[in-house]
Amino acid sequence: MIRITLISLIVALVSGCGHPGMQDLHDYLRQVDSRPAGKIAPLPEVKPCETFVYQAQDLRSPFISGQIIIDKSLEAKPECSHPDFSRPKEPLENVPLDSLKYVGSIVLKKQMYGLLRDADGIVHRIKRGARIGTNHGRILSVSSDKIELIEVVPDGRGCWMERPVTVSLHDT
């Protein structure tokens, strides 16, 4: 008897799995399947890449440090002026000029000093004749609104030329 009850219970459960509310979904799927198939566009044509033949295999690799070949025509000529490389460098000569900001001036014992802030936020006091910048700059004058200096830069032909530079208080 238990066996018959169990079988009838299973049959009742299985027959209850059908959902009569799903008929509209089945109708829609049949309708979609009956539509004519669309055309798929062909794949775009793949253009071949241009080939490049590397011809610098005998040259020095730019990624490996090694001996740098210097053009002898760019070396300093004795008849030209050039900076004094033998003198000791001042601390601000290792700092690029564009990373120094003119932040003010101060007068001490009748001497005008300019105040320059470096990239680390340290303020340096400089005066006329001091050396600053990586281009052998020498300060000519310090005023309350600007610092005037002369830089010595290579001219590309083996000589050096002076160029005036002004660092203004308003440029900061």
N, C-alpha and C positions, 0 to 999 in steps of 0.2 A: 503494500500500500504506500509506503514512504517513497518507493521507487516511482510510482505513477504520479504522485504529488510533485515530486522533484522534476520529472520530465515535463509535466504540464506547466510548472512554474517557469522552466527554461524556455518553453515554446512561447509563453505569454510575454516574457521579457524580450525575446528575439523579435517577435512580431510587433512590439512597441517601438522598435528602432526606426522604422520607416517614418518619414516626416511628410505629410501630405502638403505642407506649406512650401515645399521645395520645388513644386511643379513649375512655377513661373521661372525659376532659375534654369531648370533643364530646358524649357522652351527657348529662353534667350540664348543659351549656349548652342542649341541646334540652329537657331537663326543666324548667329555669327559664323558658325561653321559652313553654312550654305552660301555665304557671300563669296563673290569671286576674289581670288587672291590678287593682291596688288603687286606692282613691279618694283623690284629693288634696284636702285641706281647702281651702276657698275662702280667698282673701286677706282679712285683717281689714279692716273698714270704716274708711276714713280720715276722721277727724273734722275738719271745717274749723276753722282757727284763728280766734280772735277778732280782730277788727280793732281797731287803736288809731289814733286820730286825734291827731296831734301838734298841740297848740295853743299851744306856747310859742315860736313862731317870732319873735314880736316882742320877746321878752325877751333879755337879754344871755346869750351862750353861756358856759357854765361852763368851756369849754376855751380860751377866748381871754382873755388878760389885758386888762383895761381899767379904767375908772373904777369903783370900788366905791362903791355908794350906802350911806351910813351913816345909820342911824336916828338922827335928832337927839335922840330921847328917851333914848338910851343914852349921850349925851355927858356928861362930868363936869359936875356942877352946882356953881356957886360956893359954895353953902352946905354942901356935903358935903366930907368929908375925902378926900384923894386923894394918891397918892405924889408925891414931888418928882421930876418928870421932867427938871428942869434940872441936877441934880447929876450928876457923872461916875459912870459905873458901875464897880463893882469887877469883876475878872476872873471870879469865880465867879457873877456875876449873869447871865451869858450861858449858864450850864450848867443844864439842868433838874435840879430837886432829886432826882428819882427816879433820876438817873444818877450821883449822888454816894453813896459808901458810907463810913460812919463806921468807920474801921479802928483807932482808938485815940486816946490822949491823951498829952500830955507837959506837964510843969511846967517853965517856964524863968523864973527871977527872980521866983518867987512868983506867976506868971501861968499859968493853966491854958489850954492850947491843945488844940483838937481836930484830928485828922488825918483829912482826907477824901480819898478816892481817886476820881478822875474816870474816865470811860469809856476814856481813853487810858492809864490806869495811873499817872498822875502823882498824887503825894500832895501835898495842899495843907494848910498850917497855918493854922487860923482861930482867932479868939478872940471874946470877947463884943463885940458891937457891929458885927461884920463883916456884910457883905451877901452873901447867897448865893441862888441859885435865880432862876428867871425870873418869879416872882410877888412881887418886891420884898421878899424875906425878910431879916429882921434878927435876928441871934443874940442871945438874951436871956441864956443861960447855957450853959456847957460843963462837963460833969462826966465822970468816968471811964467812965460807961456810956451817956450820952446827950447830945444837943445839943437844946436847946429854942429855938425861934425863932417869930417872928410873921411871917406872910405877909400881904400886902395884895392882895386880889383884888376885881374888880368884882362888885357885887351884882346887876347886871342892870337896875338902875333909874337908872343914871347916877351912883351913888355907889360908894364903896369900903368894904370891911369888912375887919377884921383877923381872922385865924384862926390859932389856935395849932397848931404842928406840932412833933412830937418825932421826931428821928432817933436810933434806938437802935443801940447797938453790936451787938446780937443780931439786928437786921434784915438784916445784911449776909451 
